[in-house]
Amino acid sequence: MTGFDKKTLTLAASVDTNFTIEVDVDHQSGWHSYQTIHVKSGVEVRHEFPDGFSAHWIRLRADRECTATAIFMYE
C-alpha cells in the first residue's frame, strides 16, 4: 500500500460477515487491527482508506466461514 495516494477496499460475502482489517506498518511490530467492517450477504461494501494511510502488508480476517471477495484498488 505504500507509495499510492488513493487506496480502497471493496468487500462482498455469501453470508453476513464481519471482516477485520489487519495491517503490518513497519515489518517489526507485527499485525495490528485497523478496523472491522460489517458486510451483509450479497451487498458490496466499499471502504476508502484515509489520506496518508500506509502499510507494508494488509490482511483480512472473517468472523465466520463464508465465500467472500475482497478487491484492493491502489491508485
Residue pairs with C-beta under 8 A, 6 or more apart in sequence:
1 7
1 49
1 53
1 54
1 55
1 56
1 58
1 72
1 74
2 54
2 55
2 56
4 74
4 75
5 51
5 75
6 48
6 73
6 74
6 75
7 48
7 49
7 53
7 72
7 73
7 74
7 75
8 46
8 47
8 48
8 49
8 72
8 73
9 21
9 46
9 47
9 49
9 70
9 71
9 72
9 73
10 44
10 45
10 46
10 47
10 69
10 70
10 71
10 73
11 19
11 37
11 39
11 44
11 45
11 46
11 47
11 60
11 68
11 69
11 70
12 39
12 42
12 43
12 44
12 45
12 68
12 69
13 19
13 39
13 41
13 62
13 66
13 67
13 68
13 69
14 41
14 42
14 66
14 67
14 68
15 41
15 64
15 66
16 38
16 39
16 40
16 41
17 38
17 39
17 62
17 63
17 64
17 66
17 68
18 36
18 37
18 38
18 39
18 62
18 63
19 36
19 37
19 39
19 60
19 61
19 62
19 63
19 68
19 70
20 33
20 34
20 35
20 36
20 60
20 61
20 63
21 33
21 34
21 35
21 36
21 37
21 47
21 58
21 59
21 60
22 31
22 32
22 33
22 34
22 58
22 59
22 60
22 61
23 31
23 32
23 34
23 55
23 57
23 58
23 59
24 30
24 31
24 32
24 55
24 56
24 57
24 58
25 32
25 54
25 55
25 56
26 56
27 56
31 59
34 55
34 58
35 47
37 45
37 47
38 45
39 45
39 68
58 72
60 68
60 70
62 68
